[in-house]
Amino acid sequence: MTRGKSQARPPWPVRMCVICRERFPKSELVRHVAAAEGEAGLAPDPRAVLPGRGHYLCANPACAEKFLKYSGRPRRRRGGSR
Ligand SMILES: [Zn+2]
């Protein structure tokens, strides 16, 4: 065990929840990928077999709720006034 540094990295893969930006073991997050080019929405990819950029969501219900809006509004789209 290495002590002294609180920023020590855990020996398992860690990913960041796209909503709360907390870091979790990858196994605790659900990976989502964009459904298709130009299409709103992210598809869950629990087996991590789909290509594309992964969006990781933690198990927090509040994050799941926000994630619905997140996935429905891809940042790439223009003209997203409200
Ligand atoms: Zn989260």
PDB file of the backbone (N, CA, C, O) and the ligand in Angstrom, with CONECT records:
HET     ZN  A 101       1
ATOM      1  N   MET A   1       0.831  -1.200   0.000  1.00  0.00           N
ATOM      2  CA  MET A   1       0.000   0.000   0.000  1.00  0.00           C
ATOM      3  C   MET A   1       0.864   1.248   0.000  1.00  0.00           C
ATOM      4  O   MET A   1       1.815   1.356   0.775  1.00  0.00           O
ATOM      5  N   THR A   2       0.546   2.150  -0.834  1.00  0.00           N
ATOM      6  CA  THR A   2       1.274   3.406  -0.835  1.00  0.00           C
ATOM      7  C   THR A   2       0.466   4.449  -0.080  1.00  0.00           C
ATOM      8  O   THR A   2      -0.715   4.668  -0.353  1.00  0.00           O
ATOM      9  N   ARG A   3       1.107   5.063   0.839  1.00  0.00           N
ATOM     10  CA  ARG A   3       0.408   6.072   1.623  1.00  0.00           C
ATOM     11  C   ARG A   3       1.085   7.418   1.449  1.00  0.00           C
ATOM     12  O   ARG A   3       2.154   7.529   0.849  1.00  0.00           O
ATOM     13  N   GLY A   4       0.452   8.405   1.975  1.00  0.00           N
ATOM     14  CA  GLY A   4       1.069   9.719   1.919  1.00  0.00           C
ATOM     15  C   GLY A   4       0.461  10.600   0.843  1.00  0.00           C
ATOM     16  O   GLY A   4       0.389  11.818   1.004  1.00  0.00           O
ATOM     17  N   LYS A   5       0.020   9.993  -0.261  1.00  0.00           N
ATOM     18  CA  LYS A   5      -0.608  10.783  -1.307  1.00  0.00           C
ATOM     19  C   LYS A   5      -2.076  10.402  -1.433  1.00  0.00           C
ATOM     20  O   LYS A   5      -2.415   9.251  -1.709  1.00  0.00           O
ATOM     21  N   SER A   6      -2.920  11.371  -1.230  1.00  0.00           N
ATOM     22  CA  SER A   6      -4.346  11.075  -1.318  1.00  0.00           C
ATOM     23  C   SER A   6      -4.786  10.898  -2.764  1.00  0.00           C
ATOM     24  O   SER A   6      -5.878  10.394  -3.025  1.00  0.00           O
ATOM     25  N   GLN A   7      -3.943  11.310  -3.702  1.00  0.00           N
ATOM     26  CA  GLN A   7      -4.306  11.215  -5.116  1.00  0.00           C
ATOM     27  C   GLN A   7      -3.819   9.923  -5.750  1.00  0.00           C
ATOM     28  O   GLN A   7      -3.815   9.784  -6.973  1.00  0.00           O
ATOM     29  N   ALA A   8      -3.413   8.990  -4.920  1.00  0.00           N
ATOM     30  CA  ALA A   8      -2.928   7.728  -5.459  1.00  0.00           C
ATOM     31  C   ALA A   8      -4.002   7.057  -6.309  1.00  0.00           C
ATOM     32  O   ALA A   8      -5.176   7.022  -5.942  1.00  0.00           O
ATOM     33  N   ARG A   9      -3.586   6.546  -7.412  1.00  0.00           N
ATOM     34  CA  ARG A   9      -4.557   5.924  -8.303  1.00  0.00           C
ATOM     35  C   ARG A   9      -4.852   4.495  -7.869  1.00  0.00           C
ATOM     36  O   ARG A   9      -3.946   3.737  -7.522  1.00  0.00           O
ATOM     37  N   PRO A  10      -6.111   4.144  -7.893  1.00  0.00           N
ATOM     38  CA  PRO A  10      -6.457   2.758  -7.585  1.00  0.00           C
ATOM     39  C   PRO A  10      -5.986   1.838  -8.711  1.00  0.00           C
ATOM     40  O   PRO A  10      -5.827   2.273  -9.851  1.00  0.00           O
ATOM     41  N   PRO A  11      -5.770   0.590  -8.389  1.00  0.00           N
ATOM     42  CA  PRO A  11      -5.226  -0.357  -9.366  1.00  0.00           C
ATOM     43  C   PRO A  11      -6.262  -0.865 -10.359  1.00  0.00           C
ATOM     44  O   PRO A  11      -5.950  -1.700 -11.207  1.00  0.00           O
ATOM     45  N   TRP A  12      -7.489  -0.369 -10.262  1.00  0.00           N
ATOM     46  CA  TRP A  12      -8.507  -0.808 -11.206  1.00  0.00           C
ATOM     47  C   TRP A  12      -8.863   0.344 -12.139  1.00  0.00           C
ATOM     48  O   TRP A  12      -8.608   1.506 -11.822  1.00  0.00           O
ATOM     49  N   PRO A  13      -9.446   0.025 -13.278  1.00  0.00           N
ATOM     50  CA  PRO A  13      -9.812   1.089 -14.210  1.00  0.00           C
ATOM     51  C   PRO A  13     -10.868   2.008 -13.615  1.00  0.00           C
ATOM     52  O   PRO A  13     -11.848   1.549 -13.028  1.00  0.00           O
ATOM     53  N   VAL A  14     -10.660   3.283 -13.769  1.00  0.00           N
ATOM     54  CA  VAL A  14     -11.583   4.270 -13.225  1.00  0.00           C
ATOM     55  C   VAL A  14     -12.105   5.141 -14.351  1.00  0.00           C
ATOM     56  O   VAL A  14     -11.361   5.561 -15.237  1.00  0.00           O
ATOM     57  N   ARG A  15     -13.377   5.396 -14.295  1.00  0.00           N
ATOM     58  CA  ARG A  15     -13.981   6.290 -15.264  1.00  0.00           C
ATOM     59  C   ARG A  15     -14.764   7.359 -14.534  1.00  0.00           C
ATOM     60  O   ARG A  15     -15.120   7.209 -13.365  1.00  0.00           O
ATOM     61  N   MET A  16     -15.024   8.442 -15.245  1.00  0.00           N
ATOM     62  CA  MET A  16     -15.731   9.557 -14.629  1.00  0.00           C
ATOM     63  C   MET A  16     -17.171   9.582 -15.113  1.00  0.00           C
ATOM     64  O   MET A  16     -17.439   9.471 -16.309  1.00  0.00           O
ATOM     65  N   CYS A  17     -18.087   9.726 -14.178  1.00  0.00           N
ATOM     66  CA  CYS A  17     -19.489   9.889 -14.534  1.00  0.00           C
ATOM     67  C   CYS A  17     -19.640  11.215 -15.280  1.00  0.00           C
ATOM     68  O   CYS A  17     -19.159  12.250 -14.820  1.00  0.00           O
ATOM     69  N   VAL A  18     -20.304  11.179 -16.424  1.00  0.00           N
ATOM     70  CA  VAL A  18     -20.410  12.392 -17.234  1.00  0.00           C
ATOM     71  C   VAL A  18     -21.325  13.430 -16.593  1.00  0.00           C
ATOM     72  O   VAL A  18     -21.311  14.594 -16.995  1.00  0.00           O
ATOM     73  N   ILE A  19     -22.110  13.033 -15.615  1.00  0.00           N
ATOM     74  CA  ILE A  19     -23.040  13.961 -14.984  1.00  0.00           C
ATOM     75  C   ILE A  19     -22.432  14.598 -13.749  1.00  0.00           C
ATOM     76  O   ILE A  19     -22.286  15.819 -13.691  1.00  0.00           O
ATOM     77  N   CYS A  20     -22.080  13.800 -12.775  1.00  0.00           N
ATOM     78  CA  CYS A  20     -21.575  14.379 -11.529  1.00  0.00           C
ATOM     79  C   CYS A  20     -20.051  14.518 -11.549  1.00  0.00           C
ATOM     80  O   CYS A  20     -19.471  15.139 -10.658  1.00  0.00           O
ATOM     81  N   ARG A  21     -19.412  13.947 -12.554  1.00  0.00           N
ATOM     82  CA  ARG A  21     -17.967  14.052 -12.735  1.00  0.00           C
ATOM     83  C   ARG A  21     -17.187  13.438 -11.565  1.00  0.00           C
ATOM     84  O   ARG A  21     -16.030  13.781 -11.322  1.00  0.00           O
ATOM     85  N   GLU A  22     -17.833  12.547 -10.867  1.00  0.00           N
ATOM     86  CA  GLU A  22     -17.123  11.791  -9.837  1.00  0.00           C
ATOM     87  C   GLU A  22     -16.445  10.611 -10.513  1.00  0.00           C
ATOM     88  O   GLU A  22     -16.868  10.143 -11.570  1.00  0.00           O
ATOM     89  N   ARG A  23     -15.408  10.159  -9.890  1.00  0.00           N
ATOM     90  CA  ARG A  23     -14.723   8.992 -10.456  1.00  0.00           C
ATOM     91  C   ARG A  23     -15.166   7.730  -9.745  1.00  0.00           C
ATOM     92  O   ARG A  23     -15.293   7.689  -8.522  1.00  0.00           O
ATOM     93  N   PHE A  24     -15.396   6.715 -10.534  1.00  0.00           N
ATOM     94  CA  PHE A  24     -15.827   5.437  -9.995  1.00  0.00           C
ATOM     95  C   PHE A  24     -15.055   4.326 -10.681  1.00  0.00           C
ATOM     96  O   PHE A  24     -14.534   4.502 -11.783  1.00  0.00           O
ATOM     97  N   PRO A  25     -14.986   3.174 -10.016  1.00  0.00           N
ATOM     98  CA  PRO A  25     -14.458   2.001 -10.721  1.00  0.00           C
ATOM     99  C   PRO A  25     -15.305   1.753 -11.954  1.00  0.00           C
ATOM    100  O   PRO A  25     -16.531   1.861 -11.914  1.00  0.00           O
ATOM    101  N   LYS A  26     -14.654   1.428 -13.025  1.00  0.00           N
ATOM    102  CA  LYS A  26     -15.363   1.264 -14.294  1.00  0.00           C
ATOM    103  C   LYS A  26     -16.508   0.266 -14.173  1.00  0.00           C
ATOM    104  O   LYS A  26     -17.532   0.391 -14.844  1.00  0.00           O
ATOM    105  N   SER A  27     -16.320  -0.720 -13.313  1.00  0.00           N
ATOM    106  CA  SER A  27     -17.334  -1.767 -13.160  1.00  0.00           C
ATOM    107  C   SER A  27     -18.621  -1.243 -12.539  1.00  0.00           C
ATOM    108  O   SER A  27     -19.669  -1.881 -12.636  1.00  0.00           O
ATOM    109  N   GLU A  28     -18.537  -0.068 -11.896  1.00  0.00           N
ATOM    110  CA  GLU A  28     -19.736   0.481 -11.266  1.00  0.00           C
ATOM    111  C   GLU A  28     -20.484   1.436 -12.182  1.00  0.00           C
ATOM    112  O   GLU A  28     -21.559   1.929 -11.839  1.00  0.00           O
ATOM    113  N   LEU A  29     -19.917   1.687 -13.327  1.00  0.00           N
ATOM    114  CA  LEU A  29     -20.545   2.621 -14.256  1.00  0.00           C
ATOM    115  C   LEU A  29     -21.138   1.872 -15.434  1.00  0.00           C
ATOM    116  O   LEU A  29     -20.697   0.780 -15.794  1.00  0.00           O
ATOM    117  N   VAL A  30     -22.142   2.486 -16.017  1.00  0.00           N
ATOM    118  CA  VAL A  30     -22.730   1.914 -17.228  1.00  0.00           C
ATOM    119  C   VAL A  30     -22.271   2.746 -18.415  1.00  0.00           C
ATOM    120  O   VAL A  30     -22.462   3.962 -18.457  1.00  0.00           O
ATOM    121  N   ARG A  31     -21.676   2.079 -19.353  1.00  0.00           N
ATOM    122  CA  ARG A  31     -21.184   2.791 -20.532  1.00  0.00           C
ATOM    123  C   ARG A  31     -22.334   3.028 -21.505  1.00  0.00           C
ATOM    124  O   ARG A  31     -23.169   2.150 -21.718  1.00  0.00           O
ATOM    125  N   HIS A  32     -22.368   4.204 -22.085  1.00  0.00           N
ATOM    126  CA  HIS A  32     -23.332   4.514 -23.127  1.00  0.00           C
ATOM    127  C   HIS A  32     -22.577   5.059 -24.321  1.00  0.00           C
ATOM    128  O   HIS A  32     -21.560   5.737 -24.172  1.00  0.00           O
ATOM    129  N   VAL A  33     -23.070   4.766 -25.476  1.00  0.00           N
ATOM    130  CA  VAL A  33     -22.466   5.331 -26.675  1.00  0.00           C
ATOM    131  C   VAL A  33     -23.550   6.011 -27.498  1.00  0.00           C
ATOM    132  O   VAL A  33     -24.731   5.675 -27.403  1.00  0.00           O
ATOM    133  N   ALA A  34     -23.128   6.966 -28.299  1.00  0.00           N
ATOM    134  CA  ALA A  34     -24.075   7.659 -29.158  1.00  0.00           C
ATOM    135  C   ALA A  34     -24.744   6.656 -30.086  1.00  0.00           C
ATOM    136  O   ALA A  34     -24.094   5.804 -30.691  1.00  0.00           O
ATOM    137  N   ALA A  35     -26.058   6.784 -30.179  1.00  0.00           N
ATOM    138  CA  ALA A  35     -26.829   5.825 -30.973  1.00  0.00           C
ATOM    139  C   ALA A  35     -26.390   5.855 -32.424  1.00  0.00           C
ATOM    140  O   ALA A  35     -26.082   4.810 -32.998  1.00  0.00           O
ATOM    141  N   ALA A  36     -26.358   7.013 -33.016  1.00  0.00           N
ATOM    142  CA  ALA A  36     -25.959   7.137 -34.408  1.00  0.00           C
ATOM    143  C   ALA A  36     -25.614   8.584 -34.695  1.00  0.00           C
ATOM    144  O   ALA A  36     -25.997   9.489 -33.954  1.00  0.00           O
ATOM    145  N   GLU A  37     -24.901   8.785 -35.757  1.00  0.00           N
ATOM    146  CA  GLU A  37     -24.508  10.137 -36.130  1.00  0.00           C
ATOM    147  C   GLU A  37     -25.741  10.990 -36.383  1.00  0.00           C
ATOM    148  O   GLU A  37     -26.620  10.604 -37.154  1.00  0.00           O
ATOM    149  N   GLY A  38     -25.808  12.130 -35.745  1.00  0.00           N
ATOM    150  CA  GLY A  38     -26.931  13.018 -35.968  1.00  0.00           C
ATOM    151  C   GLY A  38     -28.195  12.593 -35.250  1.00  0.00           C
ATOM    152  O   GLY A  38     -29.230  13.251 -35.360  1.00  0.00           O
ATOM    153  N   GLU A  39     -28.116  11.518 -34.529  1.00  0.00           N
ATOM    154  CA  GLU A  39     -29.313  11.053 -33.830  1.00  0.00           C
ATOM    155  C   GLU A  39     -29.164  11.336 -32.345  1.00  0.00           C
ATOM    156  O   GLU A  39     -28.115  11.077 -31.755  1.00  0.00           O
ATOM    157  N   ALA A  40     -30.201  11.858 -31.757  1.00  0.00           N
ATOM    158  CA  ALA A  40     -30.144  12.167 -30.331  1.00  0.00           C
ATOM    159  C   ALA A  40     -30.263  10.881 -29.534  1.00  0.00           C
ATOM    160  O   ALA A  40     -30.895   9.911 -29.953  1.00  0.00           O
ATOM    161  N   GLY A  41     -29.653  10.909 -28.412  1.00  0.00           N
ATOM    162  CA  GLY A  41     -29.816   9.747 -27.541  1.00  0.00           C
ATOM    163  C   GLY A  41     -28.569   8.901 -27.466  1.00  0.00           C
ATOM    164  O   GLY A  41     -27.783   8.819 -28.411  1.00  0.00           O
ATOM    165  N   LEU A  42     -28.411   8.283 -26.336  1.00  0.00           N
ATOM    166  CA  LEU A  42     -27.278   7.401 -26.120  1.00  0.00           C
ATOM    167  C   LEU A  42     -27.803   6.013 -25.804  1.00  0.00           C
ATOM    168  O   LEU A  42     -28.793   5.850 -25.090  1.00  0.00           O
ATOM    169  N   ALA A  43     -27.132   5.036 -26.338  1.00  0.00           N
ATOM    170  CA  ALA A  43     -27.567   3.668 -26.089  1.00  0.00           C
ATOM    171  C   ALA A  43     -26.691   3.040 -25.018  1.00  0.00           C
ATOM    172  O   ALA A  43     -25.466   3.150 -25.075  1.00  0.00           O
ATOM    173  N   PRO A  44     -27.307   2.384 -24.044  1.00  0.00           N
ATOM    174  CA  PRO A  44     -26.509   1.697 -23.032  1.00  0.00           C
ATOM    175  C   PRO A  44     -25.701   0.577 -23.657  1.00  0.00           C
ATOM    176  O   PRO A  44     -26.154  -0.139 -24.550  1.00  0.00           O
ATOM    177  N   ASP A  45     -24.514   0.461 -23.160  1.00  0.00           N
ATOM    178  CA  ASP A  45     -23.610  -0.542 -23.724  1.00  0.00           C
ATOM    179  C   ASP A  45     -22.878  -1.251 -22.578  1.00  0.00           C
ATOM    180  O   ASP A  45     -21.670  -1.091 -22.402  1.00  0.00           O
ATOM    181  N   PRO A  46     -23.623  -2.024 -21.818  1.00  0.00           N
ATOM    182  CA  PRO A  46     -23.043  -2.651 -20.616  1.00  0.00           C
ATOM    183  C   PRO A  46     -21.878  -3.576 -20.916  1.00  0.00           C
ATOM    184  O   PRO A  46     -21.009  -3.779 -20.068  1.00  0.00           O
ATOM    185  N   ARG A  47     -21.854  -4.128 -22.093  1.00  0.00           N
ATOM    186  CA  ARG A  47     -20.745  -5.038 -22.407  1.00  0.00           C
ATOM    187  C   ARG A  47     -19.575  -4.328 -23.056  1.00  0.00           C
ATOM    188  O   ARG A  47     -18.533  -4.929 -23.316  1.00  0.00           O
ATOM    189  N   ALA A  48     -19.758  -3.039 -23.315  1.00  0.00           N
ATOM    190  CA  ALA A  48     -18.690  -2.257 -23.927  1.00  0.00           C
ATOM    191  C   ALA A  48     -18.244  -2.858 -25.248  1.00  0.00           C
ATOM    192  O   ALA A  48     -17.050  -3.029 -25.494  1.00  0.00           O
ATOM    193  N   VAL A  49     -19.198  -3.171 -26.082  1.00  0.00           N
ATOM    194  CA  VAL A  49     -18.866  -3.763 -27.374  1.00  0.00           C
ATOM    195  C   VAL A  49     -19.127  -2.799 -28.524  1.00  0.00           C
ATOM    196  O   VAL A  49     -18.650  -3.016 -29.638  1.00  0.00           O
ATOM    197  N   LEU A  50     -19.877  -1.743 -28.262  1.00  0.00           N
ATOM    198  CA  LEU A  50     -20.203  -0.813 -29.335  1.00  0.00           C
ATOM    199  C   LEU A  50     -19.058   0.162 -29.552  1.00  0.00           C
ATOM    200  O   LEU A  50     -18.377   0.563 -28.609  1.00  0.00           O
ATOM    201  N   PRO A  51     -18.859   0.535 -30.799  1.00  0.00           N
ATOM    202  CA  PRO A  51     -17.816   1.524 -31.085  1.00  0.00           C
ATOM    203  C   PRO A  51     -18.288   2.924 -30.739  1.00  0.00           C
ATOM    204  O   PRO A  51     -19.482   3.162 -30.558  1.00  0.00           O
ATOM    205  N   GLY A  52     -17.374   3.818 -30.651  1.00  0.00           N
ATOM    206  CA  GLY A  52     -17.741   5.199 -30.380  1.00  0.00           C
ATOM    207  C   GLY A  52     -17.251   5.649 -29.020  1.00  0.00           C
ATOM    208  O   GLY A  52     -16.714   4.874 -28.228  1.00  0.00           O
ATOM    209  N   ARG A  53     -17.454   6.919 -28.786  1.00  0.00           N
ATOM    210  CA  ARG A  53     -17.017   7.512 -27.533  1.00  0.00           C
ATOM    211  C   ARG A  53     -17.924   7.043 -26.407  1.00  0.00           C
ATOM    212  O   ARG A  53     -19.149   7.078 -26.525  1.00  0.00           O
ATOM    213  N   GLY A  54     -17.328   6.615 -25.344  1.00  0.00           N
ATOM    214  CA  GLY A  54     -18.123   6.125 -24.221  1.00  0.00           C
ATOM    215  C   GLY A  54     -18.532   7.250 -23.285  1.00  0.00           C
ATOM    216  O   GLY A  54     -17.742   8.135 -22.958  1.00  0.00           O
ATOM    217  N   HIS A  55     -19.777   7.190 -22.869  1.00  0.00           N
ATOM    218  CA  HIS A  55     -20.261   8.114 -21.844  1.00  0.00           C
ATOM    219  C   HIS A  55     -20.607   7.256 -20.639  1.00  0.00           C
ATOM    220  O   HIS A  55     -21.421   6.338 -20.739  1.00  0.00           O
ATOM    221  N   TYR A  56     -20.006   7.544 -19.531  1.00  0.00           N
ATOM    222  CA  TYR A  56     -20.210   6.687 -18.365  1.00  0.00           C
ATOM    223  C   TYR A  56     -21.157   7.330 -17.373  1.00  0.00           C
ATOM    224  O   TYR A  56     -21.049   8.511 -17.043  1.00  0.00           O
ATOM    225  N   LEU A  57     -22.090   6.512 -16.910  1.00  0.00           N
ATOM    226  CA  LEU A  57     -23.097   6.988 -15.971  1.00  0.00           C
ATOM    227  C   LEU A  57     -23.009   6.174 -14.693  1.00  0.00           C
ATOM    228  O   LEU A  57     -22.944   4.946 -14.732  1.00  0.00           O
ATOM    229  N   CYS A  58     -23.008   6.864 -13.561  1.00  0.00           N
ATOM    230  CA  CYS A  58     -22.922   6.168 -12.288  1.00  0.00           C
ATOM    231  C   CYS A  58     -24.306   5.712 -11.837  1.00  0.00           C
ATOM    232  O   CYS A  58     -25.299   5.957 -12.522  1.00  0.00           O
ATOM    233  N   ALA A  59     -24.366   5.065 -10.709  1.00  0.00           N
ATOM    234  CA  ALA A  59     -25.615   4.453 -10.248  1.00  0.00           C
ATOM    235  C   ALA A  59     -26.506   5.432  -9.502  1.00  0.00           C
ATOM    236  O   ALA A  59     -27.589   5.056  -9.052  1.00  0.00           O
ATOM    237  N   ASN A  60     -26.083   6.651  -9.365  1.00  0.00           N
ATOM    238  CA  ASN A  60     -26.864   7.645  -8.654  1.00  0.00           C
ATOM    239  C   ASN A  60     -28.152   7.970  -9.426  1.00  0.00           C
ATOM    240  O   ASN A  60     -28.083   8.351 -10.594  1.00  0.00           O
ATOM    241  N   PRO A  61     -29.317   7.828  -8.796  1.00  0.00           N
ATOM    242  CA  PRO A  61     -30.583   8.108  -9.490  1.00  0.00           C
ATOM    243  C   PRO A  61     -30.660   9.531 -10.013  1.00  0.00           C
ATOM    244  O   PRO A  61     -31.233   9.779 -11.074  1.00  0.00           O
ATOM    245  N   ALA A  62     -30.094  10.448  -9.282  1.00  0.00           N
ATOM    246  CA  ALA A  62     -30.110  11.841  -9.728  1.00  0.00           C
ATOM    247  C   ALA A  62     -29.332  11.988 -11.026  1.00  0.00           C
ATOM    248  O   ALA A  62     -29.706  12.768 -11.901  1.00  0.00           O
ATOM    249  N   CYS A  63     -28.267  11.246 -11.141  1.00  0.00           N
ATOM    250  CA  CYS A  63     -27.472  11.290 -12.363  1.00  0.00           C
ATOM    251  C   CYS A  63     -28.245  10.655 -13.510  1.00  0.00           C
ATOM    252  O   CYS A  63     -28.205  11.143 -14.640  1.00  0.00           O
ATOM    253  N   ALA A  64     -28.943   9.574 -13.219  1.00  0.00           N
ATOM    254  CA  ALA A  64     -29.723   8.906 -14.259  1.00  0.00           C
ATOM    255  C   ALA A  64     -30.768   9.856 -14.825  1.00  0.00           C
ATOM    256  O   ALA A  64     -31.039   9.868 -16.025  1.00  0.00           O
ATOM    257  N   GLU A  65     -31.344  10.645 -13.936  1.00  0.00           N
ATOM    258  CA  GLU A  65     -32.375  11.578 -14.382  1.00  0.00           C
ATOM    259  C   GLU A  65     -31.785  12.660 -15.277  1.00  0.00           C
ATOM    260  O   GLU A  65     -32.332  12.994 -16.329  1.00  0.00           O
ATOM    261  N   LYS A  66     -30.664  13.192 -14.834  1.00  0.00           N
ATOM    262  CA  LYS A  66     -30.011  14.228 -15.636  1.00  0.00           C
ATOM    263  C   LYS A  66     -29.464  13.660 -16.935  1.00  0.00           C
ATOM    264  O   LYS A  66     -29.376  14.345 -17.954  1.00  0.00           O
ATOM    265  N   PHE A  67     -29.108  12.415 -16.865  1.00  0.00           N
ATOM    266  CA  PHE A  67     -28.525  11.782 -18.050  1.00  0.00           C
ATOM    267  C   PHE A  67     -29.539  11.714 -19.185  1.00  0.00           C
ATOM    268  O   PHE A  67     -29.163  11.746 -20.357  1.00  0.00           O
ATOM    269  N   LEU A  68     -30.806  11.622 -18.850  1.00  0.00           N
ATOM    270  CA  LEU A  68     -31.830  11.601 -19.887  1.00  0.00           C
ATOM    271  C   LEU A  68     -31.782  12.881 -20.706  1.00  0.00           C
ATOM    272  O   LEU A  68     -31.873  12.862 -21.933  1.00  0.00           O
ATOM    273  N   LYS A  69     -31.636  13.986 -19.999  1.00  0.00           N
ATOM    274  CA  LYS A  69     -31.551  15.262 -20.692  1.00  0.00           C
ATOM    275  C   LYS A  69     -30.206  15.381 -21.406  1.00  0.00           C
ATOM    276  O   LYS A  69     -30.106  15.894 -22.520  1.00  0.00           O
ATOM    277  N   TYR A  70     -29.210  14.901 -20.738  1.00  0.00           N
ATOM    278  CA  TYR A  70     -27.870  14.958 -21.318  1.00  0.00           C
ATOM    279  C   TYR A  70     -27.843  14.231 -22.652  1.00  0.00           C
ATOM    280  O   TYR A  70     -27.343  14.749 -23.651  1.00  0.00           O
ATOM    281  N   SER A  71     -28.390  13.022 -22.648  1.00  0.00           N
ATOM    282  CA  SER A  71     -28.327  12.214 -23.860  1.00  0.00           C
ATOM    283  C   SER A  71     -29.236  12.772 -24.942  1.00  0.00           C
ATOM    284  O   SER A  71     -28.996  12.572 -26.133  1.00  0.00           O
ATOM    285  N   GLY A  72     -30.277  13.472 -24.519  1.00  0.00           N
ATOM    286  CA  GLY A  72     -31.201  14.011 -25.505  1.00  0.00           C
ATOM    287  C   GLY A  72     -30.699  15.298 -26.129  1.00  0.00           C
ATOM    288  O   GLY A  72     -31.262  15.787 -27.108  1.00  0.00           O
ATOM    289  N   ARG A  73     -29.661  15.830 -25.570  1.00  0.00           N
ATOM    290  CA  ARG A  73     -29.137  17.086 -26.089  1.00  0.00           C
ATOM    291  C   ARG A  73     -27.646  16.987 -26.313  1.00  0.00           C
ATOM    292  O   ARG A  73     -26.848  17.446 -25.496  1.00  0.00           O
ATOM    293  N   PRO A  74     -27.286  16.398 -27.401  1.00  0.00           N
ATOM    294  CA  PRO A  74     -25.854  16.296 -27.705  1.00  0.00           C
ATOM    295  C   PRO A  74     -25.260  17.684 -27.842  1.00  0.00           C
ATOM    296  O   PRO A  74     -25.877  18.591 -28.400  1.00  0.00           O
ATOM    297  N   ARG A  75     -24.066  17.831 -27.331  1.00  0.00           N
ATOM    298  CA  ARG A  75     -23.445  19.145 -27.333  1.00  0.00           C
ATOM    299  C   ARG A  75     -23.132  19.637 -28.744  1.00  0.00           C
ATOM    300  O   ARG A  75     -22.967  20.835 -28.975  1.00  0.00           O
ATOM    301  N   ARG A  76     -23.056  18.708 -29.668  1.00  0.00           N
ATOM    302  CA  ARG A  76     -22.665  19.102 -31.013  1.00  0.00           C
ATOM    303  C   ARG A  76     -23.750  19.893 -31.728  1.00  0.00           C
ATOM    304  O   ARG A  76     -23.473  20.724 -32.592  1.00  0.00           O
ATOM    305  N   ARG A  77     -24.998  19.611 -31.343  1.00  0.00           N
ATOM    306  CA  ARG A  77     -26.100  20.260 -32.053  1.00  0.00           C
ATOM    307  C   ARG A  77     -26.031  21.762 -31.874  1.00  0.00           C
ATOM    308  O   ARG A  77     -25.698  22.263 -30.800  1.00  0.00           O
ATOM    309  N   ARG A  78     -26.350  22.464 -32.934  1.00  0.00           N
ATOM    310  CA  ARG A  78     -26.369  23.913 -32.836  1.00  0.00           C
ATOM    311  C   ARG A  78     -27.778  24.380 -32.525  1.00  0.00           C
ATOM    312  O   ARG A  78     -28.734  23.607 -32.591  1.00  0.00           O
ATOM    313  N   GLY A  79     -27.893  25.651 -32.186  1.00  0.00           N
ATOM    314  CA  GLY A  79     -29.202  26.242 -31.967  1.00  0.00           C
ATOM    315  C   GLY A  79     -29.948  25.638 -30.805  1.00  0.00           C
ATOM    316  O   GLY A  79     -31.170  25.492 -30.854  1.00  0.00           O
ATOM    317  N   GLY A  80     -29.234  25.287 -29.772  1.00  0.00           N
ATOM    318  CA  GLY A  80     -29.920  24.671 -28.634  1.00  0.00           C
ATOM    319  C   GLY A  80     -30.349  25.688 -27.605  1.00  0.00           C
ATOM    320  O   GLY A  80     -29.975  25.577 -26.437  1.00  0.00           O
ATOM    321  N   SER A  81     -31.115  26.664 -28.003  1.00  0.00           N
ATOM    322  CA  SER A  81     -31.573  27.643 -27.040  1.00  0.00           C
ATOM    323  C   SER A  81     -32.725  27.074 -26.225  1.00  0.00           C
ATOM    324  O   SER A  81     -33.851  26.924 -26.701  1.00  0.00           O
ATOM    325  N   ARG A  82     -32.401  26.771 -25.001  1.00  0.00           N
ATOM    326  CA  ARG A  82     -33.322  26.105 -24.056  1.00  0.00           C
ATOM    327  C   ARG A  82     -33.727  24.741 -24.554  1.00  0.00           C
ATOM    328  O   ARG A  82     -34.493  24.044 -23.889  1.00  0.00           O
TER     329      ARG A  82
HETATM  330 ZN    ZN A 101     -22.925  10.479 -11.461  1.00  0.00          ZN2+
END
